[in-house]
Amino acid sequence: MQERAPLQAFVNGRVLADEEIRDGLAVLVEGGHVLAVVAEDDAHVRGAERQDLGGGTLLPGFIDAQVNGGGGVLFNNATDVEAIARIGAAHRRFGTTGYLPTLISDDAPTMRAAVAAVREAIAGGVPGVLGIHLEGPYLAPARKGTHDPGKFRVPDADEIAMATALDNGVTLITLAPERVPLETIRAFVARGAIVAAGHTAASYEETRAGLEAGVRGFTHLYNAMSPLQGREPGAVGAALEDRESWCGVIADGVHVHPGSLRVALAAKPRGKVFLVTDAMPPVGAEDPSYELYGEIITAKDGVVRNAAGSLAGSALDMATAVRNAVEMLGLPLAEAARMASTYPARFLGLEATHGRIAAGCRADLVLLDRDLRVVRTWIGGEASDAAG
């Protein structure tokens, strides 16, 4: 008979409840899930195994929907379980307890291998893996960024089935809605995928048509998409106008000007803008260089560009993104934390189990010190010290 996990009480810290960060609360955890959030003097706390937070701030673990690499590994270059685990371990040091390994545009065999590796990683219990993000290859050459346009194509029925074959996690597909027939977007959605617009030269009208066909969000808003202009709102204008869709943003101060991020926050309903890293292998690694499509790319001063000068992902981690949201955008810590946890969980359809410290949710947690640096994380109640 399996021994029951002990009841744990997380005490002596500040806790992000649903609306605010509060003192005097205890988080009861049992069997990898939050049992309840109660007052520290609650009777249940006295009989529990105490986890002393040392006066730090306990937040829901961060969820990153766009992780190309980390720990010296690029997912495109190593589509296996070991690589996924290394990427996740690197990002966990910076508070990420849930993530989508992200494959940028590649050929069909590599995509197939990536889907199979993520399926195996989830089945094997690799910490934090929530699914897969296929960023391309159904993109626009005019907005290719660092993607290889030689990989771009329009998916046929067989490729639609292959791209949506993951049966034990979330599938997120980024595509250019003007390059993919609307019936193909509908087919992706019908097979359970979440579809986002990105790397797109779509007009406002084409973007609206994509939204009506099932596009749910926008991948790294502002970057690699048709801009908002007075007589042509473009993809950015459609994204900011639409009340239902979500927008991921890279808050590193390089990809997007802070003023533009504040415009997005003002335009969109609260909860519809969330943080992503678009991280590359330098995150959590000593070596700032990596290979992408046969080219050696080196992060310099935290910025990642290819030889043509295009931004090639980022060297951003989620803890830094949260700090930037506070310091650069002037957001309260509670809202910055929700942008890194609650809101991406909603976008991915995981809000019932992830992204909040509430009864019934997984005990995926991150502890920050007063400088908003990561001290420790928990995934399913299992602790790991961190340096973020």
C-alpha positions as a Markdown table, in Angstrom:
| # | Residue | x | y | z |
|---|---|---|---|---|
| 1 | Met | 0.0 | 0.0 | 0.0 |
| 2 | Gln | 1.4 | 3.4 | -1.0 |
| 3 | Glu | 2.3 | 5.7 | 1.8 |
| 4 | Arg | 0.3 | 8.9 | 1.9 |
| 5 | Ala | 2.2 | 12.1 | 1.4 |
| 6 | Pro | 2.5 | 14.2 | 4.5 |
| 7 | Leu | 0.5 | 17.3 | 4.9 |
| 8 | Gln | 2.8 | 20.3 | 4.5 |
| 9 | Ala | 2.1 | 23.9 | 5.7 |
| 10 | Phe | 4.0 | 26.7 | 3.9 |
| 11 | Val | 4.3 | 29.4 | 6.5 |
| 12 | Asn | 6.1 | 32.6 | 7.5 |
| 13 | Gly | 5.9 | 34.3 | 4.1 |
| 14 | Arg | 3.7 | 36.5 | 2.0 |
| 15 | Val | 1.3 | 34.6 | -0.3 |
| 16 | Leu | -0.3 | 35.7 | -3.6 |
| 17 | Ala | -3.9 | 34.7 | -3.0 |
| 18 | Asp | -6.3 | 35.2 | -5.9 |
| 19 | Glu | -6.3 | 39.0 | -5.8 |
| 20 | Glu | -3.5 | 40.3 | -3.6 |
| 21 | Ile | -0.3 | 39.4 | -1.8 |
| 22 | Arg | -1.1 | 38.9 | 1.9 |
| 23 | Asp | 0.7 | 38.2 | 5.1 |
| 24 | Gly | -0.6 | 35.8 | 7.8 |
| 25 | Leu | -1.6 | 33.0 | 5.4 |
| 26 | Ala | -0.5 | 29.4 | 5.3 |
| 27 | Val | -0.7 | 27.2 | 2.2 |
| 28 | Leu | -1.6 | 23.6 | 2.9 |
| 29 | Val | -0.2 | 21.1 | 0.4 |
| 30 | Glu | -0.9 | 17.4 | 0.2 |
| 31 | Gly | -0.2 | 14.9 | -2.5 |
| 32 | Gly | 1.3 | 17.5 | -4.8 |
| 33 | His | -1.7 | 19.7 | -4.8 |
| 34 | Val | -2.9 | 22.7 | -2.7 |
| 35 | Leu | -5.4 | 21.5 | -0.2 |
| 36 | Ala | -6.3 | 25.0 | 1.1 |
| 37 | Val | -5.1 | 28.5 | 1.9 |
| 38 | Val | -5.8 | 29.3 | 5.5 |
| 39 | Ala | -4.8 | 31.6 | 8.3 |
| 40 | Glu | -1.5 | 30.7 | 9.9 |
| 41 | Asp | -3.2 | 30.1 | 13.2 |
| 42 | Asp | -5.6 | 27.5 | 11.6 |
| 43 | Ala | -5.7 | 24.2 | 13.5 |
| 44 | His | -4.6 | 22.3 | 10.4 |
| 45 | Val | -1.3 | 24.1 | 10.3 |
| 46 | Arg | -0.3 | 22.9 | 13.8 |
| 47 | Gly | -0.4 | 19.3 | 12.7 |
| 48 | Ala | 1.4 | 19.7 | 9.4 |
| 49 | Glu | 5.0 | 19.5 | 8.4 |
| 50 | Arg | 6.1 | 23.1 | 8.3 |
| 51 | Gln | 7.9 | 24.7 | 5.3 |
| 52 | Asp | 9.4 | 27.9 | 6.5 |
| 53 | Leu | 9.4 | 30.6 | 3.8 |
| 54 | Gly | 11.7 | 32.9 | 5.7 |
| 55 | Gly | 9.7 | 36.0 | 5.1 |
| 56 | Gly | 9.8 | 35.6 | 1.3 |
| 57 | Thr | 6.9 | 35.9 | -1.2 |
| 58 | Leu | 5.2 | 32.8 | -2.4 |
| 59 | Leu | 3.8 | 33.0 | -5.9 |
| 60 | Pro | 2.3 | 30.5 | -8.4 |
| 61 | Gly | 5.1 | 28.9 | -10.4 |
| 62 | Phe | 5.8 | 30.7 | -13.7 |
| 63 | Ile | 4.4 | 29.2 | -16.9 |
| 64 | Asp | 6.3 | 29.9 | -20.1 |
| 65 | Ala | 4.6 | 29.1 | -23.4 |
| 66 | Gln | 7.7 | 29.8 | -25.5 |
| 67 | Val | 11.0 | 28.1 | -24.6 |
| 68 | Asn | 13.2 | 27.3 | -27.5 |
| 69 | Gly | 16.1 | 26.3 | -25.3 |
| 70 | Gly | 18.1 | 26.6 | -22.1 |
| 71 | Gly | 21.0 | 25.1 | -20.3 |
| 72 | Gly | 23.0 | 25.1 | -23.5 |
| 73 | Val | 20.4 | 23.1 | -25.4 |
| 74 | Leu | 18.3 | 24.2 | -28.4 |
| 75 | Phe | 15.3 | 22.0 | -28.8 |
| 76 | Asn | 15.6 | 22.0 | -32.6 |
| 77 | Asn | 19.1 | 20.5 | -32.3 |
| 78 | Ala | 18.2 | 17.8 | -29.8 |
| 79 | Thr | 14.6 | 16.5 | -30.0 |
| 80 | Asp | 14.8 | 14.0 | -27.2 |
| 81 | Val | 13.7 | 13.6 | -23.6 |
| 82 | Glu | 17.1 | 14.3 | -22.1 |
| 83 | Ala | 17.3 | 17.7 | -23.9 |
| 84 | Ile | 13.7 | 18.6 | -22.7 |
| 85 | Ala | 14.7 | 17.8 | -19.2 |
| 86 | Arg | 17.9 | 19.9 | -19.4 |
| 87 | Ile | 16.0 | 22.9 | -20.8 |
| 88 | Gly | 13.4 | 22.6 | -18.0 |
| 89 | Ala | 16.0 | 22.3 | -15.3 |
| 90 | Ala | 17.7 | 25.4 | -16.5 |
| 91 | His | 14.5 | 27.5 | -16.5 |
| 92 | Arg | 13.3 | 26.1 | -13.2 |
| 93 | Arg | 16.2 | 28.0 | -11.6 |
| 94 | Phe | 14.4 | 31.1 | -12.6 |
| 95 | Gly | 11.0 | 30.2 | -11.3 |
| 96 | Thr | 9.5 | 28.4 | -14.4 |
| 97 | Thr | 7.6 | 25.4 | -13.2 |
| 98 | Gly | 5.6 | 24.8 | -16.4 |
| 99 | Tyr | 6.7 | 25.2 | -20.0 |
| 100 | Leu | 6.2 | 24.3 | -23.6 |
| 101 | Pro | 9.4 | 23.2 | -25.3 |
| 102 | Thr | 9.2 | 25.2 | -28.5 |
| 103 | Leu | 10.4 | 24.0 | -31.9 |
| 104 | Ile | 11.0 | 26.8 | -34.5 |
| 105 | Ser | 10.4 | 26.1 | -38.2 |
| 106 | Asp | 11.8 | 22.8 | -39.2 |
| 107 | Asp | 11.2 | 19.9 | -41.5 |
| 108 | Ala | 8.6 | 17.2 | -40.9 |
| 109 | Pro | 10.8 | 14.5 | -39.5 |
| 110 | Thr | 12.2 | 16.9 | -36.9 |
| 111 | Met | 8.7 | 18.0 | -36.0 |
| 112 | Arg | 7.6 | 14.4 | -35.7 |
| 113 | Ala | 10.6 | 13.6 | -33.4 |
| 114 | Ala | 9.8 | 16.7 | -31.3 |
| 115 | Val | 6.2 | 15.7 | -30.7 |
| 116 | Ala | 7.3 | 12.1 | -29.8 |
| 117 | Ala | 9.9 | 13.4 | -27.4 |
| 118 | Val | 7.4 | 15.7 | -25.6 |
| 119 | Arg | 4.9 | 12.8 | -25.4 |
| 120 | Glu | 7.6 | 10.6 | -23.8 |
| 121 | Ala | 8.8 | 13.4 | -21.5 |
| 122 | Ile | 5.2 | 14.0 | -20.1 |
| 123 | Ala | 4.6 | 10.2 | -19.8 |
| 124 | Gly | 7.9 | 9.9 | -17.9 |
| 125 | Gly | 7.2 | 12.7 | -15.5 |
| 126 | Val | 9.8 | 15.2 | -16.6 |
| 127 | Pro | 9.1 | 18.1 | -14.3 |
| 128 | Gly | 7.2 | 21.0 | -15.7 |
| 129 | Val | 6.5 | 19.8 | -19.3 |
| 130 | Leu | 3.0 | 20.9 | -20.3 |
| 131 | Gly | 3.0 | 20.2 | -24.0 |
| 132 | Ile | 4.7 | 21.5 | -27.2 |
| 133 | His | 4.8 | 24.8 | -29.1 |
| 134 | Leu | 5.3 | 24.5 | -32.8 |
| 135 | Glu | 6.4 | 28.0 | -33.9 |
| 136 | Gly | 6.1 | 27.5 | -37.6 |
| 137 | Pro | 6.8 | 26.4 | -40.2 |
| 138 | Tyr | 3.6 | 27.9 | -41.5 |
| 139 | Leu | 4.9 | 31.4 | -41.5 |
| 140 | Ala | 5.3 | 34.5 | -43.8 |
| 141 | Pro | 8.7 | 35.0 | -45.5 |
| 142 | Ala | 8.3 | 38.7 | -45.2 |
| 143 | Arg | 8.2 | 38.4 | -41.4 |
| 144 | Lys | 10.6 | 35.4 | -41.0 |
| 145 | Gly | 12.8 | 36.9 | -38.2 |
| 146 | Thr | 15.5 | 34.3 | -37.6 |
| 147 | His | 13.4 | 31.4 | -39.0 |
| 148 | Asp | 14.7 | 29.6 | -42.1 |
| 149 | Pro | 12.2 | 30.4 | -44.9 |
| 150 | Gly | 13.4 | 27.3 | -46.7 |
| 151 | Lys | 11.4 | 25.4 | -44.1 |
| 152 | Phe | 8.2 | 27.3 | -44.7 |
| 153 | Arg | 5.2 | 25.4 | -46.2 |
| 154 | Val | 1.4 | 25.0 | -46.1 |
| 155 | Pro | 0.4 | 21.9 | -44.2 |
| 156 | Asp | -1.5 | 19.2 | -45.9 |
| 157 | Ala | -3.9 | 16.7 | -44.2 |
| 158 | Asp | -1.0 | 14.4 | -43.2 |
| 159 | Glu | 1.0 | 17.2 | -41.6 |
| 160 | Ile | -2.1 | 18.5 | -39.8 |
| 161 | Ala | -2.4 | 15.1 | -38.2 |
| 162 | Met | 1.3 | 14.9 | -37.4 |
| 163 | Ala | 1.4 | 18.4 | -35.8 |
| 164 | Thr | -1.6 | 17.7 | -33.6 |
| 165 | Ala | -0.5 | 14.1 | -32.6 |
| 166 | Leu | 0.4 | 14.9 | -29.0 |
| 167 | Asp | -2.3 | 13.2 | -26.9 |
| 168 | Asn | -1.1 | 13.9 | -23.3 |
| 169 | Gly | -0.4 | 17.6 | -23.3 |
| 170 | Val | -1.1 | 21.0 | -24.8 |
| 171 | Thr | -0.3 | 21.7 | -28.5 |
| 172 | Leu | 0.3 | 25.4 | -29.4 |
| 173 | Ile | 0.8 | 26.2 | -33.1 |
| 174 | Thr | 2.0 | 29.6 | -34.3 |
| 175 | Leu | 1.2 | 30.3 | -37.9 |
| 176 | Ala | 0.6 | 33.2 | -40.3 |
| 177 | Pro | -3.1 | 33.4 | -40.9 |
| 178 | Glu | -2.7 | 34.8 | -44.4 |
| 179 | Arg | -0.4 | 31.9 | -45.4 |
| 180 | Val | -2.7 | 29.1 | -44.2 |
| 181 | Pro | -6.2 | 28.4 | -45.5 |
| 182 | Leu | -8.9 | 29.2 | -43.0 |
| 183 | Glu | -10.1 | 25.6 | -43.2 |
| 184 | Thr | -6.7 | 24.5 | -42.1 |
| 185 | Ile | -6.9 | 26.7 | -39.1 |
| 186 | Arg | -10.3 | 25.3 | -38.3 |
| 187 | Ala | -8.8 | 21.8 | -38.7 |
| 188 | Phe | -6.0 | 22.5 | -36.2 |
| 189 | Val | -8.5 | 23.8 | -33.7 |
| 190 | Ala | -10.9 | 20.8 | -34.3 |
| 191 | Arg | -8.0 | 18.5 | -33.4 |
| 192 | Gly | -7.5 | 20.2 | -30.1 |
| 193 | Ala | -4.6 | 22.6 | -30.9 |
| 194 | Ile | -4.4 | 26.2 | -29.7 |
| 195 | Val | -3.6 | 28.4 | -32.7 |
| 196 | Ala | -1.7 | 31.7 | -32.4 |
| 197 | Ala | -0.8 | 34.2 | -35.1 |
| 198 | Gly | 2.8 | 35.1 | -35.4 |
| 199 | His | 5.6 | 35.8 | -38.0 |
| 200 | Thr | 2.8 | 37.2 | -40.1 |
| 201 | Ala | 2.4 | 40.0 | -42.7 |
| 202 | Ala | -1.4 | 39.7 | -42.5 |
| 203 | Ser | -3.5 | 42.7 | -43.1 |
| 204 | Tyr | -6.1 | 43.7 | -40.4 |
| 205 | Glu | -8.8 | 42.0 | -42.5 |
| 206 | Glu | -6.8 | 38.8 | -42.9 |
| 207 | Thr | -6.0 | 38.7 | -39.1 |
| 208 | Arg | -9.7 | 39.2 | -38.3 |
| 209 | Ala | -10.5 | 36.3 | -40.6 |
| 210 | Gly | -8.0 | 34.2 | -38.7 |
| 211 | Leu | -9.5 | 35.1 | -35.4 |
| 212 | Glu | -12.9 | 34.1 | -36.6 |
| 213 | Ala | -11.5 | 30.8 | -37.8 |
| 214 | Gly | -10.1 | 30.0 | -34.4 |
| 215 | Val | -6.9 | 31.9 | -33.8 |
| 216 | Arg | -6.7 | 32.2 | -30.0 |
| 217 | Gly | -3.7 | 34.4 | -29.4 |
| 218 | Phe | -0.6 | 36.2 | -30.8 |
| 219 | Thr | 3.0 | 35.0 | -30.5 |
| 220 | His | 5.4 | 37.7 | -29.2 |
| 221 | Leu | 3.1 | 40.7 | -29.9 |
| 222 | Tyr | 4.7 | 43.4 | -32.0 |
| 223 | Asn | 7.6 | 41.3 | -33.1 |
| 224 | Ala | 7.6 | 39.8 | -36.6 |
| 225 | Met | 4.1 | 41.0 | -37.5 |
| 226 | Ser | 2.5 | 43.7 | -39.5 |
| 227 | Pro | 2.4 | 46.9 | -37.4 |
| 228 | Leu | -0.4 | 49.2 | -36.3 |
| 229 | Gln | -0.6 | 52.3 | -38.6 |
| 230 | Gly | -3.2 | 55.0 | -39.2 |
| 231 | Arg | -4.7 | 53.6 | -42.4 |
| 232 | Glu | -3.6 | 50.0 | -42.0 |
| 233 | Pro | -4.1 | 48.5 | -38.5 |
| 234 | Gly | -2.3 | 45.3 | -39.4 |
| 235 | Ala | -2.0 | 42.3 | -37.2 |
| 236 | Val | -1.0 | 44.4 | -34.2 |
| 237 | Gly | -4.1 | 46.5 | -34.5 |
| 238 | Ala | -6.3 | 43.5 | -34.8 |
| 239 | Ala | -4.6 | 42.0 | -31.7 |
| 240 | Leu | -5.0 | 45.1 | -29.6 |
| 241 | Glu | -8.6 | 45.6 | -30.7 |
| 242 | Asp | -9.8 | 42.0 | -30.1 |
| 243 | Arg | -11.3 | 41.5 | -26.6 |
| 244 | Glu | -11.0 | 37.7 | -26.5 |
| 245 | Ser | -7.6 | 36.9 | -27.7 |
| 246 | Trp | -4.4 | 36.6 | -25.7 |
| 247 | Cys | -1.0 | 38.2 | -26.4 |
| 248 | Gly | 2.4 | 36.9 | -25.3 |
| 249 | Val | 5.0 | 39.6 | -24.9 |
| 250 | Ile | 8.8 | 39.5 | -24.4 |
| 251 | Ala | 9.5 | 42.0 | -21.7 |
| 252 | Asp | 13.3 | 42.4 | -22.0 |
| 253 | Gly | 13.4 | 46.0 | -23.0 |
| 254 | Val | 14.9 | 45.0 | -26.4 |
| 255 | His | 12.2 | 43.2 | -28.3 |
| 256 | Val | 9.5 | 45.8 | -27.5 |
| 257 | His | 9.7 | 49.3 | -26.2 |
| 258 | Pro | 8.2 | 49.6 | -22.6 |
| 259 | Gly | 5.8 | 52.3 | -23.9 |
| 260 | Ser | 4.5 | 49.8 | -26.5 |
| 261 | Leu | 4.0 | 47.2 | -23.8 |
| 262 | Arg | 2.1 | 49.7 | -21.7 |
| 263 | Val | -0.1 | 50.5 | -24.8 |
| 264 | Ala | -0.9 | 46.8 | -25.0 |
| 265 | Leu | -1.8 | 46.6 | -21.3 |
| 266 | Ala | -4.1 | 49.6 | -21.7 |
| 267 | Ala | -5.8 | 48.3 | -24.8 |
| 268 | Lys | -6.4 | 44.7 | -23.8 |
| 269 | Pro | -8.7 | 43.5 | -21.1 |
| 270 | Arg | -6.9 | 42.6 | -17.9 |
| 271 | Gly | -5.5 | 39.1 | -18.1 |
| 272 | Lys | -5.1 | 38.9 | -21.9 |
| 273 | Val | -1.4 | 39.9 | -21.9 |
| 274 | Phe | 1.1 | 37.4 | -20.5 |
| 275 | Leu | 4.9 | 37.0 | -20.3 |
| 276 | Val | 7.0 | 34.7 | -22.4 |
| 277 | Thr | 10.7 | 34.5 | -22.7 |
| 278 | Asp | 11.3 | 33.1 | -26.3 |
| 279 | Ala | 14.5 | 31.8 | -24.6 |
| 280 | Met | 17.5 | 30.3 | -26.3 |
| 281 | Pro | 20.2 | 28.0 | -25.0 |
| 282 | Pro | 22.2 | 30.7 | -23.1 |
| 283 | Val | 19.6 | 30.9 | -20.3 |
| 284 | Gly | 21.0 | 28.9 | -17.4 |
| 285 | Ala | 24.2 | 28.2 | -19.3 |
| 286 | Glu | 27.8 | 29.5 | -19.0 |
| 287 | Asp | 28.3 | 29.4 | -22.8 |
| 288 | Pro | 26.6 | 32.4 | -24.5 |
| 289 | Ser | 26.9 | 30.8 | -27.9 |
| 290 | Tyr | 24.8 | 28.2 | -29.7 |
| 291 | Glu | 24.1 | 26.9 | -33.2 |
| 292 | Leu | 20.9 | 27.7 | -35.1 |
| 293 | Tyr | 20.4 | 26.5 | -38.7 |
| 294 | Gly | 24.2 | 26.0 | -39.0 |
| 295 | Glu | 25.0 | 29.5 | -37.8 |
| 296 | Ile | 26.8 | 30.2 | -34.5 |
| 297 | Ile | 25.0 | 32.9 | -32.6 |
| 298 | Thr | 26.3 | 34.5 | -29.4 |
| 299 | Ala | 24.3 | 36.4 | -26.8 |
| 300 | Lys | 25.9 | 39.8 | -26.1 |
| 301 | Asp | 24.7 | 42.0 | -23.2 |
| 302 | Gly | 21.7 | 39.8 | -22.9 |
| 303 | Val | 20.7 | 40.3 | -26.5 |
| 304 | Val | 20.6 | 37.5 | -29.1 |
| 305 | Arg | 21.0 | 38.4 | -32.8 |
| 306 | Asn | 22.0 | 36.4 | -35.9 |
| 307 | Ala | 24.5 | 37.6 | -38.5 |
| 308 | Ala | 21.8 | 39.5 | -40.4 |
| 309 | Gly | 21.0 | 41.5 | -37.3 |
| 310 | Ser | 17.6 | 39.9 | -36.7 |
| 311 | Leu | 16.7 | 39.1 | -33.1 |
| 312 | Ala | 17.2 | 35.3 | -32.7 |
| 313 | Gly | 15.1 | 34.6 | -29.6 |
| 314 | Ser | 16.2 | 36.0 | -26.3 |
| 315 | Ala | 18.4 | 35.4 | -23.3 |
| 316 | Leu | 15.6 | 36.3 | -21.0 |
| 317 | Asp | 14.4 | 34.2 | -18.1 |
| 318 | Met | 11.0 | 34.5 | -16.4 |
| 319 | Ala | 12.2 | 35.8 | -13.1 |
| 320 | Thr | 13.8 | 38.7 | -15.0 |
| 321 | Ala | 10.7 | 39.2 | -17.1 |
| 322 | Val | 8.6 | 39.5 | -13.8 |
| 323 | Arg | 11.1 | 42.0 | -12.4 |
| 324 | Asn | 11.0 | 44.0 | -15.6 |
| 325 | Ala | 7.2 | 44.1 | -15.5 |
| 326 | Val | 7.5 | 45.6 | -12.0 |
| 327 | Glu | 10.5 | 47.9 | -12.6 |
| 328 | Met | 10.2 | 48.8 | -16.2 |
| 329 | Leu | 6.4 | 48.9 | -16.6 |
| 330 | Gly | 5.5 | 49.9 | -13.1 |
| 331 | Leu | 3.1 | 47.0 | -12.4 |
| 332 | Pro | 2.4 | 45.7 | -8.9 |
| 333 | Leu | 4.2 | 42.5 | -8.2 |
| 334 | Ala | 0.9 | 40.6 | -7.9 |
| 335 | Glu | -0.1 | 41.6 | -11.4 |
| 336 | Ala | 3.4 | 40.9 | -12.8 |
| 337 | Ala | 3.2 | 37.5 | -11.2 |
| 338 | Arg | -0.2 | 36.8 | -12.7 |
| 339 | Met | 1.2 | 37.7 | -16.1 |
| 340 | Ala | 3.8 | 34.9 | -15.6 |
| 341 | Ser | 1.4 | 32.3 | -14.2 |
| 342 | Thr | -2.4 | 32.8 | -14.0 |
| 343 | Tyr | -2.8 | 34.4 | -17.5 |
| 344 | Pro | -0.7 | 31.9 | -19.5 |
| 345 | Ala | -2.5 | 29.1 | -17.7 |
| 346 | Arg | -5.8 | 30.5 | -18.9 |
| 347 | Phe | -4.4 | 30.9 | -22.5 |
| 348 | Leu | -3.3 | 27.2 | -22.5 |
| 349 | Gly | -6.6 | 26.0 | -21.0 |
| 350 | Leu | -5.0 | 24.9 | -17.8 |
| 351 | Glu | -6.6 | 27.4 | -15.4 |
| 352 | Ala | -8.4 | 24.7 | -13.4 |
| 353 | Thr | -5.1 | 23.1 | -12.2 |
| 354 | His | -2.3 | 25.6 | -12.8 |
| 355 | Gly | -1.4 | 29.3 | -12.4 |
| 356 | Arg | -2.9 | 30.0 | -9.0 |
| 357 | Ile | -2.4 | 29.2 | -5.3 |
| 358 | Ala | -5.8 | 27.8 | -4.6 |
| 359 | Ala | -7.5 | 24.6 | -3.4 |
| 360 | Gly | -7.3 | 21.9 | -6.1 |
| 361 | Cys | -4.4 | 23.5 | -8.0 |
| 362 | Arg | -1.1 | 21.8 | -8.4 |
| 363 | Ala | 1.5 | 22.8 | -5.9 |
| 364 | Asp | 3.7 | 24.5 | -8.5 |
| 365 | Leu | 5.2 | 27.4 | -6.6 |
| 366 | Val | 8.0 | 29.8 | -6.6 |
| 367 | Leu | 9.5 | 31.7 | -3.6 |
| 368 | Leu | 11.1 | 35.1 | -4.2 |
| 369 | Asp | 13.2 | 37.1 | -1.8 |
| 370 | Arg | 12.8 | 40.9 | -1.3 |
| 371 | Asp | 14.9 | 41.6 | -4.4 |
| 372 | Leu | 12.5 | 39.4 | -6.4 |
| 373 | Arg | 15.1 | 36.8 | -6.9 |
| 374 | Val | 14.2 | 33.1 | -6.9 |
| 375 | Val | 15.0 | 31.2 | -3.8 |
| 376 | Arg | 13.2 | 27.9 | -4.3 |
| 377 | Thr | 10.6 | 26.3 | -6.6 |
| 378 | Trp | 8.2 | 23.4 | -6.1 |
| 379 | Ile | 6.7 | 21.3 | -8.9 |
| 380 | Gly | 3.9 | 19.1 | -7.7 |
| 381 | Gly | 5.1 | 19.9 | -4.1 |
| 382 | Glu | 8.7 | 18.7 | -4.8 |
| 383 | Ala | 11.2 | 21.4 | -3.8 |
| 384 | Ser | 14.3 | 22.5 | -5.6 |
| 385 | Asp | 16.6 | 25.3 | -4.5 |
| 386 | Ala | 17.2 | 27.9 | -7.2 |
| 387 | Ala | 19.4 | 30.8 | -8.2 |
| 388 | Gly | 17.5 | 33.4 | -10.2 |
